[in-house]
Amino acid sequence: MTGFARAAGTTGPVQWAWEVRSVNGRGFDVRLRVPNGYDAVGEVARTALQKTLARGQCQLSLNLTKPESKARVRIDEALLARLAEAVARVPVPEGIAPATMDGLLSIRGVVEAEDEAATEPDALARDLAEGVVRLVADLVEARRAEGRALAEIVAAQVARMGVLTQAAEDCPARRPEA
């Protein structure tokens, strides 16, 4: 059966949306599109579809929208002071320039940029997994609804064929005496 489902939500500042489209097919195939770094979550979604559906071709995608955030810069002033004291104690050999502020600031751990709109990765993974559960349930219901609609159409066509068959049987031209 064909079907479409969408599950969306927000986790912290991140807006996410799962979408799946399925079309009829003899076997079962899932094509997956997820942003870089979300392959594991995509495989969880693929597995959930495989456990639920037996046939068809599904296109599953995850879209993430992160707001543009400003990085907050933090300088570890205590570390910078200790580095400056240590450099001052070391005699500088001839031909080598003494340490400069930009050189000290480039040492790992002195300057750190923190994303103000950071999202807890565990919370996002949990919400994405819950979204997959809703997505699969909605897709199954969409496929069932299409099946019910097709069953009504086929039943109406079969009933119409019965009426036409009876009309043909009752036609006077089919009787030898006519």
N, C-alpha and C positions, 0 to 999 in steps of 0.2 A: 504494500500500500504506500501511497505517497503521504507526506505529512511535513509539517513545519512546527517548530517550537522555539521559544525564546525564554530565557531566564536571565534576569538582570538584577543588579543590586549595587550597593555602595559599601565599601569597607574603608573606613577612614576617609582619606581624600580621593581614593581610587574608585572610579566607576567601572563596573565590568558588565559584560553581557555575553552569555553563551547563546549561540544559534545553531540549530541543526535542521537540515533539509533531508528528506529521504524520498527516494523514488523506487519504483518496482525493480526487482532484479532477481535472477535465479539464485545467485549466491549471496554472500554478505561481504560488504566492503565499507570501510570507514576511511574517509579522507579527512585529515586533521590539519587545521591551521591555528597555531597559537603563537603569541609573541615569544621572542627569544627569552630563554630562562624559565619558561613555563611548560617545558616538555613533559615533566613528571605529572603535572596536573592534567595535561592533555591525554596522557596514557591512562590515567584514572578514569577520565571521561570515556575514552575509547572502550575500556574494559566494561564499564557500566552499560554501554550500548550493546556490546557483544553478549553480555549476560541476559539482556532483555529481548533483543531482536534476533530473528533467525535468518531473515532474508532482506534484500534490498541494498541500495547504495546510499550511504549517508555522507553528507558533507557537514562536518562539525567545526565550528570556529569560535574562538574566544577573542573578544575585543576589550582592551583595557584603555581607559582614559585617565591619565594622571594630570592633575593641574600643574601648571608651571609654578614652581616654588623657588623661593630665594634661599640660597644656602646661607646658613649662619656660620660665620667664621669665628673660631675660638683659638686663642693663642695660649699655650701652656706657659704662663709667665715664670713659674717656678723652674721649669725645665730650662727655659731660655736663660734665666739668671745663672743656674748651675753651669750651663755650657759656657757662658761668658766668663765666669770665674775660672773654669778649667782652662780655657784658652789663654786667659791672662797669666796663668801660672806657668805655661809652657813657653820656653824660650823659642823665638822665631829664628830659624836659620837664615843666613844671609842669602838673598836672592828670592826669598819666598815672602809674599805679602801677608800681613796679618789677617786674621779672620774678620769678615765684615758682617754686618747685620743681615744682609740678604743671604749670605752663606749659612748663618746660624738658623735663619727662618726656614731654610730649605731642608733641614734635617727632619727626618720622619718623626712625627709625634709632637713637634713644636707647634705647627699650624694644622688644625683640623677643620674641615668643612662638614657641617652637619645639615642634613636636609630637614627643613622645618616641617615639611608635610610628609614625613616618613610614615610608612604603614607597617604595622606589625606583620611580618611574613606569615606567621602561623595563623593569624586571624584571617588574612586574605586567602590562604590555602583552604582553611576550614569553610569559609563562605563560598569559595568556588566549588568545593566538593558538594556542599548543600545545594548549590545552584544546579549542579549536574543531576542530582536526584530529582529535582523539580522538572528539569529539562526533559529527562527521559520519560517521566510520568506524563508530561504534557504531549510529548511526541507519540507515545503509545495511545493516548486518548484521541489525538488527531487522526491517527491511522485507523482506529476503531470507528470513529465517526465517519470517515470516508467509506469504510467497509459497510456500515449500516446504510449509508446513502446509496451505495452501489447495489446492495441487496434489494432495496426498495425499487430501484430502476429495473433490475433483472426480474423481480417478481411481477412488476407491472407488464413487462414485455412478455413474460411467459403467460400471464393471464390473457393478454391481448391475442397471443398465438392460439390459445384455447378457444377464444371467441371466434377467431377467423377459421379455425379448423372445423368447429361446429357449424358455422355458416356454410362452409364448403360442403360438408356432409349433408346438410339440409337443402342444398341447391337442387332444384328440380332437373337441371340439365344432367345430373349424375344418375338419374333413374332411367332404366331402359324404356319404360312405358312412356316417358316424356318425350 
